[in-house]
Amino acid sequence: MSAPKVSFEFFPPQTLEASFRLWDTVQTLAPLDPRFVSVTYGAGGTTRDLTREAVATLHKSSGLRVAAHLTCVNASRAETMAIADGFAAAGVTDIVALRGDPPKGEGQFKPHPEGFDTSCELIAALAETGRFNIRVGAYPDVHPEAANAQADVDWLKRKIDAGANEALTQFFFEAETFFRFRDACEKAGIDAPITPGILPIENWKGARNFALRCGTTIPAWVEEAFEKAVRDGREDLLATAICTELCSELLDGGVENLHFYTLNRPELTRDVCHALGVLPKVQLENVA
């Protein structure tokens, strides 16, 4: 099993302390030579300006390939495309194009009166410029708003047909979940790369709540194992073991790239990467 290529997702800092944590996260994970790193938007576009600042700073100072998240929420088409143009002018030509979550307190996504109605419309507009490498979301477990699993596959097909280059999945707990989704996508004629999203579980309560909100199936064995590990003070050990095993199964099944949701807490992600043979570039060069 050869070591995978990895990428990492960060979120933009909202305090000075969080800024230091983001920089520490970047410093910890940059030596692993990621394909790219991405910076998220908050729900409802609440961190739009912070995302732009974090993307520009990372692009200038880190030497990493940076992908900016861009959503359809609370902005007109002109405003959204102006943000995209700003990214391109700053040298950032990788975008993760998403519909986006509604603002807190609003149950359903409501398009801006002059905005993009769907992620497919945003993707098509970005693709038409010819300036961007476009990544999109995908859902191995059924999205809460989808009628069924096939609807998620069909929607991803529309995104790829609109001009997306790669899909990044929501996190999941078992490799078989991803393999079923990958097979269904192949059957539907989707030939763009589909990269599994991996969530190293730093905090079981938080991860469990997030999984319930986004429709990710929680296997009974995972729930039982974490409840026992939390009681015994062995949560980090279990999290590392489960995440490493999941990634190993994916690699055995032909996966070549992994995308880690770091939550700006890099230690567990780093430890899993090391276990998979993803070592600091300097260390690899010394070995060579």
VOMARLO-769636 format. One record per residue (C-alpha): residue in one letter; x, y, z. Coordinates in steps of 0.1 Angstrom, whole numbers. Example, Ala and Ser with C-alpha at 12.3 -4.5 7.8 and 13.67 -1.06 7.14 Angstrom:
2
+--------+-------+-------+-------+
! vexkol !    c1 !    c2 !    c3 !
+--------+-------+-------+-------+
!      A !   123 !   -45 !    78 !
!      S !   137 !   -11 !    71 !
+--------+-------+-------+-------+
***
This chain:
288
+--------+-------+-------+-------+
! vexkol !    c1 !    c2 !    c3 !
+--------+-------+-------+-------+
!      M !     0 !     0 !     0 !
!      S !    16 !    33 !   -11 !
!      A !    11 !    65 !     9 !
!      P !   -18 !    86 !    -3 !
!      K !   -17 !   122 !   -13 !
!      V !   -36 !   143 !    13 !
!      S !   -53 !   176 !    15 !
!      F !   -66 !   195 !    46 !
!      E !   -96 !   217 !    54 !
!      F !   -92 !   247 !    78 !
!      F !  -118 !   272 !    90 !
!      P !  -111 !   310 !    92 !
!      P !  -102 !   324 !   126 !
!      Q !  -126 !   347 !   144 !
!      T !  -104 !   357 !   173 !
!      L !   -67 !   364 !   178 !
!      E !   -63 !   331 !   197 !
!      A !   -79 !   313 !   168 !
!      S !   -55 !   330 !   144 !
!      F !   -26 !   316 !   163 !
!      R !   -42 !   281 !   163 !
!      L !   -48 !   283 !   125 !
!      W !   -11 !   292 !   120 !
!      D !     0 !   264 !   143 !
!      T !   -22 !   240 !   123 !
!      V !    -7 !   251 !    90 !
!      Q !    28 !   248 !   104 !
!      T !    21 !   213 !   117 !
!      L !     6 !   200 !    85 !
!      A !    24 !   219 !    57 !
!      P !    55 !   196 !    59 !
!      L !    32 !   167 !    48 !
!      D !    32 !   183 !    13 !
!      P !    -6 !   184 !     8 !
!      R !   -21 !   186 !   -27 !
!      F !   -40 !   217 !   -15 !
!      V !   -56 !   232 !    16 !
!      S !   -91 !   247 !    18 !
!      V !  -107 !   274 !    39 !
!      T !  -144 !   272 !    48 !
!      Y !  -173 !   296 !    49 !
!      G !  -194 !   297 !    81 !
!      A !  -231 !   289 !    80 !
!      G !  -250 !   315 !    61 !
!      G !  -218 !   331 !    47 !
!      T !  -210 !   345 !    82 !
!      T !  -173 !   343 !    77 !
!      R !  -171 !   355 !    41 !
!      D !  -146 !   383 !    48 !
!      L !  -126 !   362 !    72 !
!      T !  -124 !   335 !    46 !
!      R !  -111 !   359 !    20 !
!      E !   -85 !   372 !    44 !
!      A !   -74 !   337 !    55 !
!      V !   -71 !   325 !    19 !
!      A !   -50 !   355 !     8 !
!      T !   -27 !   352 !    39 !
!      L !   -22 !   315 !    35 !
!      H !   -16 !   319 !    -3 !
!      K !    11 !   345 !     3 !
!      S !    28 !   332 !    34 !
!      S !    26 !   294 !    34 !
!      G !    36 !   283 !    -1 !
!      L !     7 !   259 !    -2 !
!      R !   -20 !   256 !   -29 !
!      V !   -50 !   272 !   -13 !
!      A !   -87 !   265 !   -23 !
!      A !  -113 !   290 !   -12 !
!      H !  -148 !   279 !    -3 !
!      L !  -175 !   299 !   -21 !
!      T !  -213 !   296 !   -15 !
!      C !  -245 !   309 !   -29 !
!      V !  -258 !   322 !     5 !
!      N !  -268 !   358 !    11 !
!      A !  -252 !   373 !   -20 !
!      S !  -262 !   383 !   -55 !
!      R !  -246 !   367 !   -85 !
!      A !  -226 !   398 !   -92 !
!      E !  -213 !   399 !   -56 !
!      T !  -204 !   362 !   -56 !
!      M !  -186 !   364 !   -89 !
!      A !  -168 !   395 !   -77 !
!      I !  -155 !   375 !   -47 !
!      A !  -143 !   348 !   -72 !
!      D !  -126 !   374 !   -93 !
!      G !  -108 !   387 !   -62 !
!      F !   -95 !   352 !   -55 !
!      A !   -82 !   349 !   -90 !
!      A !   -66 !   383 !   -89 !
!      A !   -48 !   372 !   -57 !
!      G !   -35 !   341 !   -75 !
!      V !   -60 !   317 !   -59 !
!      T !   -76 !   297 !   -87 !
!      D !   -89 !   267 !   -67 !
!      I !  -125 !   270 !   -55 !
!      V !  -147 !   246 !   -35 !
!      A !  -182 !   256 !   -48 !
!      L !  -211 !   249 !   -25 !
!      R !  -247 !   259 !   -22 !
!      G !  -240 !   266 !    15 !
!      D !  -260 !   262 !    47 !
!      P !  -288 !   286 !    56 !
!      P !  -281 !   312 !    83 !
!      K !  -288 !   300 !   119 !
!      G !  -325 !   301 !   127 !
!      E !  -335 !   295 !    91 !
!      G !  -346 !   260 !    84 !
!      Q !  -342 !   259 !    46 !
!      F !  -320 !   275 !    21 !
!      K !  -336 !   305 !     4 !
!      P !  -318 !   319 !   -26 !
!      H !  -309 !   356 !   -26 !
!      P !  -334 !   374 !   -50 !
!      E !  -305 !   381 !   -74 !
!      G !  -283 !   352 !   -64 !
!      F !  -276 !   317 !   -76 !
!      D !  -305 !   293 !   -69 !
!      T !  -283 !   261 !   -68 !
!      S !  -247 !   251 !   -66 !
!      C !  -249 !   239 !  -102 !
!      E !  -256 !   275 !  -113 !
!      L !  -226 !   287 !   -94 !
!      I !  -204 !   260 !  -108 !
!      A !  -214 !   267 !  -143 !
!      A !  -207 !   305 !  -139 !
!      L !  -173 !   297 !  -124 !
!      A !  -165 !   272 !  -152 !
!      E !  -175 !   297 !  -179 !
!      T !  -147 !   320 !  -168 !
!      G !  -121 !   293 !  -175 !
!      R !  -101 !   306 !  -146 !
!      F !  -108 !   280 !  -118 !
!      N !  -102 !   244 !  -108 !
!      I !  -136 !   236 !   -92 !
!      R !  -143 !   211 !   -64 !
!      V !  -177 !   203 !   -51 !
!      G !  -193 !   184 !   -22 !
!      A !  -207 !   148 !   -24 !
!      Y !  -226 !   127 !     1 !
!      P !  -220 !    90 !     6 !
!      D !  -247 !    90 !    33 !
!      V !  -280 !   104 !    22 !
!      H !  -281 !   143 !    25 !
!      P !  -309 !   154 !    48 !
!      E !  -326 !   172 !    20 !
!      A !  -323 !   144 !    -6 !
!      A !  -351 !   120 !   -13 !
!      N !  -328 !    90 !   -14 !
!      A !  -292 !    79 !   -21 !
!      Q !  -297 !    79 !   -59 !
!      A !  -308 !   116 !   -57 !
!      D !  -274 !   125 !   -42 !
!      V !  -257 !   106 !   -71 !
!      D !  -278 !   124 !   -97 !
!      W !  -271 !   158 !   -81 !
!      L !  -234 !   151 !   -82 !
!      K !  -236 !   142 !  -118 !
!      R !  -252 !   176 !  -125 !
!      K !  -224 !   193 !  -107 !
!      I !  -198 !   175 !  -127 !
!      D !  -217 !   182 !  -160 !
!      A !  -218 !   219 !  -150 !
!      G !  -180 !   220 !  -149 !
!      A !  -167 !   206 !  -116 !
!      N !  -133 !   189 !  -117 !
!      E !  -134 !   169 !   -84 !
!      A !  -157 !   160 !   -56 !
!      L !  -149 !   160 !   -19 !
!      T !  -172 !   138 !     2 !
!      Q !  -189 !   145 !    35 !
!      F !  -172 !   124 !    63 !
!      F !  -184 !    88 !    70 !
!      F !  -175 !    61 !    95 !
!      E !  -172 !    30 !    74 !
!      A !  -152 !    24 !    41 !
!      E !  -181 !     4 !    26 !
!      T !  -202 !    35 !    27 !
!      F !  -178 !    52 !     4 !
!      F !  -173 !    22 !   -19 !
!      R !  -211 !    19 !   -24 !
!      F !  -213 !    55 !   -33 !
!      R !  -183 !    54 !   -56 !
!      D !  -198 !    23 !   -74 !
!      A !  -231 !    41 !   -78 !
!      C !  -213 !    72 !   -92 !
!      E !  -194 !    51 !  -117 !
!      K !  -226 !    34 !  -128 !
!      A !  -241 !    69 !  -134 !
!      G !  -213 !    79 !  -157 !
!      I !  -194 !   101 !  -133 !
!      D !  -158 !   100 !  -142 !
!      A !  -144 !   129 !  -122 !
!      P !  -122 !   120 !   -91 !
!      I !  -142 !   115 !   -59 !
!      T !  -120 !   121 !   -28 !
!      P !  -132 !   108 !     5 !
!      G !  -135 !   133 !    33 !
!      I !  -121 !   121 !    66 !
!      L !  -129 !   135 !   101 !
!      P !  -104 !   126 !   128 !
!      I !  -126 !   126 !   159 !
!      E !  -111 !   151 !   184 !
!      N !  -143 !   152 !   204 !
!      W !  -169 !   124 !   202 !
!      K !  -198 !   145 !   215 !
!      G !  -192 !   172 !   189 !
!      A !  -186 !   147 !   161 !
!      R !  -217 !   128 !   170 !
!      N !  -239 !   159 !   169 !
!      F !  -224 !   170 !   136 !
!      A !  -231 !   135 !   121 !
!      L !  -267 !   137 !   132 !
!      R !  -272 !   171 !   117 !
!      C !  -257 !   162 !    83 !
!      G !  -273 !   128 !    80 !
!      T !  -241 !   107 !    85 !
!      T !  -249 !    72 !    97 !
!      I !  -233 !    63 !   130 !
!      P !  -227 !    26 !   133 !
!      A !  -236 !    11 !   167 !
!      W !  -201 !    -2 !   172 !
!      V !  -186 !    33 !   168 !
!      E !  -210 !    47 !   193 !
!      E !  -204 !    20 !   218 !
!      A !  -166 !    21 !   214 !
!      F !  -164 !    59 !   219 !
!      E !  -187 !    59 !   249 !
!      K !  -164 !    33 !   266 !
!      A !  -133 !    52 !   255 !
!      V !  -145 !    85 !   269 !
!      R !  -153 !    69 !   302 !
!      D !  -118 !    53 !   303 !
!      G !   -99 !    84 !   291 !
!      R !   -87 !    67 !   259 !
!      E !  -107 !    88 !   234 !
!      D !   -76 !   100 !   215 !
!      L !   -61 !    65 !   212 !
!      L !   -94 !    51 !   199 !
!      A !   -99 !    80 !   175 !
!      T !   -64 !    75 !   160 !
!      A !   -69 !    38 !   156 !
!      I !  -104 !    40 !   140 !
!      C !   -94 !    68 !   116 !
!      T !   -62 !    50 !   106 !
!      E !   -81 !    18 !   100 !
!      L !  -107 !    36 !    79 !
!      C !   -81 !    52 !    58 !
!      S !   -62 !    20 !    53 !
!      E !   -93 !     2 !    41 !
!      L !  -100 !    30 !    16 !
!      L !   -64 !    28 !     3 !
!      D !   -67 !   -10 !     0 !
!      G !   -99 !    -3 !   -21 !
!      G !   -80 !    18 !   -46 !
!      V !   -84 !    53 !   -31 !
!      E !   -53 !    75 !   -38 !
!      N !   -63 !   108 !   -22 !
!      L !   -77 !   117 !    12 !
!      H !   -92 !   150 !    24 !
!      F !   -90 !   157 !    61 !
!      Y !  -114 !   179 !    80 !
!      T !   -89 !   192 !   106 !
!      L !  -111 !   215 !   127 !
!      N !   -79 !   235 !   131 !
!      R !   -66 !   209 !   155 !
!      P !   -38 !   192 !   136 !
!      E !   -23 !   166 !   160 !
!      L !   -47 !   137 !   153 !
!      T !   -46 !   144 !   116 !
!      R !    -8 !   145 !   116 !
!      D !    -6 !   112 !   136 !
!      V !   -30 !    94 !   112 !
!      C !   -10 !   107 !    82 !
!      H !    22 !    94 !    97 !
!      A !     6 !    60 !   104 !
!      L !    -3 !    59 !    67 !
!      G !    32 !    67 !    56 !
!      V !    26 !   103 !    48 !
!      L !    58 !   118 !    63 !
!      P !    72 !   153 !    64 !
!      K !    88 !   162 !    30 !
!      V !   122 !   171 !    46 !
!      Q !   123 !   137 !    63 !
!      L !   115 !   120 !    30 !
!      E !   142 !   139 !    12 !
!      N !   167 !   129 !    39 !
!      V !   157 !    92 !    35 !
!      A !   162 !    95 !    -3 !
+--------+-------+-------+-------+
***
